[in-house]
Structures are given as C-alpha cells and as structure tokens.
Amino acid sequence: MALLTLACVAPVVVQHYLSISPEVIGAIGIPAIIVLGFLGSVTVMLPVPVLSMVFAGATILNPVLLVIAAAASITAGMAVCYFMGKRGHSRAVRAAETSQERFPKPITNLYSWSTENVGTASFIIAATPNPVFDYAGFIAGAGKMNAHRFLAGTFVGKMAQASVIAFLGHTLGERLNSFL
C-alpha cells in the first residue's frame, strides 16, 4: 500500500519542487503511456502500472488525451492477444470440450452469456480492475467471439476506468499542490 501511495504522489511532488516544464512532461508522458499500455497488455507476465501512471499524470498532462491514449494502447494490446488466442482456437476447443462437465453450472452460464453479449461482457471486464482482464483477449480469440464487439467493449470499458482514475488523480493532485 505504501509503495502504491508513493508511486501516485511522487510525480506530483517532483513536479512541484523541480519545476519540470509541462511541455517536456507532455512530450514524454503521452508516448510513454501509449508504449507501456500496449506492452502491458500484450505481455501478460510483464506488470506495467499504466493506471497508476494515468493517476499521476492527470495533474500535469491533458486528462482527455491521457485517457484516450491509455484506453487505445491497452485495447491495441488486447487486439494482439485476441488474434493470438484465435490462432490457438483448436486447442482451446479441445480443452473446453474435455473440461466442460467439470465446471460448475454458474461458470458455464457466465461463459454462455458472455459469448452472446461480447461487447457488454468485455466492457464490464475492462472497466473493473481485476486480474482476469489480462487474459480476456486470449479467451475471446480462442472462443472466436466477435472481434469488433470485443475491442469496442474493451475500449469503452478502459475509457471509463481511465476516466475515473484520471479524475481522482487530478483532484488529489490539485489538493496536494495547494498543500505544498
């Protein structure tokens, strides 16, 4: 918890005391969000704190561009995961057929609902902070769900999530700046 607090507060304090030009931060910040958001989505094993960067950058960077950059880069990474999952479709089908009877009924009902409501399901998974989202692209691709609906739901969900985080970061950053 202390590390998360430090990661969110440190950039605001550094900006306040070092007087780094907002143009320099803007020139580096948005491209960094784009690259790291994409890499964090494509590589499931590489934890990239994109949302904490959105939180910290919201007081310095344009919050609208920040939210769009984060959502677009994460969605682009999920598109790669989707197509990788689609390539592994035959293995996924075999695994699902052999393990279908072992899953509890609520799990199979949720899977059936999510395949029928791809956009809504991907929005819900993308908008809520959860570790399952990292695998959503692979699962959607392996299940041959509608790519356009999956990616649209993911983009809108990440826009909602990043908007809330940017709002909180901007609000806390303003209060922290007035305190300093």
C-alpha positions in Angstrom: 0.0 0.0 0.0 2.8 2.4 0.9 4.5 1.7 -2.5 1.3 2.4 -4.4 0.9 5.7 -2.5 4.5 6.7 -3.2 4.0 5.9 -6.9 0.9 8.1 -7.1 2.2 11.0 -5.0 5.9 11.2 -6.0 5.4 12.6 -9.6 3.3 15.5 -8.2 5.9 16.3 -5.6 8.7 16.0 -8.0 6.9 18.3 -10.5 6.3 20.8 -7.7 9.8 21.1 -6.4 11.8 20.5 -9.6 9.7 22.7 -11.9 9.9 20.5 -14.9 8.3 22.1 -17.9 4.9 20.7 -18.6 5.8 20.6 -22.3 8.6 18.2 -21.6 6.4 16.0 -19.5 3.7 16.2 -22.2 6.2 15.2 -24.9 7.3 12.2 -22.8 4.2 11.3 -20.8 1.6 10.5 -23.5 4.0 8.5 -25.7 5.2 6.6 -22.6 1.6 5.8 -21.7 1.0 4.5 -25.2 4.1 2.3 -25.3 3.7 1.0 -21.8 -0.1 0.4 -22.1 0.5 -1.6 -25.2 3.4 -3.6 -23.8 1.5 -4.3 -20.5 -1.5 -5.6 -22.5 0.5 -7.8 -24.9 2.8 -9.3 -22.3 0.7 -10.8 -19.6 3.7 -11.6 -17.5 5.1 -8.0 -17.5 3.3 -5.9 -14.9 3.1 -2.3 -16.2 1.4 0.2 -13.9 -0.3 2.1 -16.6 -3.3 3.1 -14.5 -1.0 4.5 -11.8 0.7 6.5 -14.5 -2.7 7.8 -15.6 -3.4 8.7 -11.9 -0.1 10.5 -11.5 -0.1 12.2 -14.9 -3.6 13.6 -14.6 -2.4 16.8 -12.8 0.2 17.6 -15.4 -1.0 16.2 -18.7 -4.2 16.8 -20.7 -6.6 14.4 -19.0 -8.6 13.8 -22.1 -5.6 12.9 -24.2 -4.3 10.8 -21.3 -7.5 8.8 -21.0 -7.7 8.2 -24.8 -4.0 7.2 -25.0 -4.3 4.7 -22.2 -7.6 3.2 -23.5 -6.3 3.0 -27.1 -3.0 1.5 -26.2 -4.4 -1.1 -23.9 -7.1 -2.0 -26.5 -4.4 -2.4 -29.2 -2.5 -4.8 -26.9 -5.7 -6.7 -26.4 -6.2 -6.9 -30.2 -2.9 -8.7 -30.4 -3.9 -11.1 -27.6 -7.2 -11.7 -29.3 -5.5 -12.8 -32.6 -3.0 -14.9 -30.7 -5.9 -16.6 -28.9 -7.7 -17.1 -32.2 -4.6 -18.9 -33.6 -4.9 -21.3 -30.6 -8.6 -21.9 -31.2 -8.4 -25.7 -32.0 -6.5 -26.4 -28.8 -8.9 -24.3 -26.8 -11.9 -26.1 -28.2 -10.5 -29.5 -27.3 -9.7 -28.3 -23.7 -13.2 -26.8 -23.4 -14.9 -30.0 -24.6 -13.0 -32.2 -22.2 -13.4 -29.9 -19.2 -16.9 -28.5 -19.7 -18.6 -31.1 -17.5 -16.1 -30.3 -14.6 -17.1 -26.6 -14.4 -19.9 -25.6 -12.0 -23.1 -24.5 -13.7 -22.7 -20.8 -12.8 -19.4 -20.7 -14.7 -20.8 -22.3 -17.8 -23.8 -20.0 -17.7 -21.5 -17.0 -17.4 -19.5 -18.2 -20.4 -22.6 -18.7 -22.4 -23.9 -15.2 -21.5 -20.5 -13.6 -22.4 -20.4 -15.3 -25.8 -23.8 -13.9 -26.6 -23.1 -10.4 -25.2 -19.5 -9.9 -26.2 -19.5 -6.1 -26.1 -21.2 -5.9 -22.7 -19.0 -8.6 -21.2 -15.8 -7.0 -22.4 -16.9 -3.6 -21.2 -17.6 -5.0 -17.7 -14.3 -6.9 -17.6 -12.3 -3.9 -18.9 -14.0 -1.2 -16.7 -13.4 -3.1 -13.4 -9.9 -3.5 -12.0 -9.3 -7.3 -12.0 -6.6 -9.7 -12.9 -8.8 -11.6 -15.3 -8.7 -8.8 -17.8 -5.1 -9.7 -18.8 -6.4 -13.0 -20.2 -9.6 -11.6 -21.8 -8.1 -11.2 -25.2 -6.8 -14.7 -25.4 -10.1 -16.1 -24.2 -12.2 -14.0 -26.6 -9.9 -15.0 -29.5 -9.9 -18.7 -28.6 -13.7 -18.6 -28.3 -13.9 -16.8 -31.7 -16.0 -14.1 -30.3 -16.8 -11.1 -32.5 -13.6 -9.1 -32.6 -15.2 -5.7 -33.3 -17.6 -6.1 -30.4 -14.8 -7.3 -28.1 -12.4 -4.5 -28.9 -15.2 -1.8 -28.8 -16.3 -3.0 -25.4 -12.7 -3.1 -24.2 -12.0 0.4 -25.5 -15.1 1.9 -23.9 -14.5 0.0 -20.6 -10.9 1.2 -20.4 -12.0 4.7 -21.2 -14.4 4.6 -18.3 -11.8 3.1 -16.0 -9.1 5.5 -17.0 -11.5 8.5 -16.7 -12.3 7.7 -13.1 -8.6 7.2 -12.3 -7.6 10.4 -14.1 -10.4 12.4 -12.3 -9.2 11.0 -8.9 -5.5 11.7 -9.8 -6.3 15.3 -11.0 -8.4 16.0 -7.9 -5.8 14.6 -5.5 -3.0 16.3 -7.4 -4.7 19.7 -7.1 -5.2 19.3 -3.4 -1.6 18.1 -3.0 -0.3 21.1 -4.9 -2.4 23.5 -2.8 -1.0 21.8 0.3 2.6 22.1 -0.9 
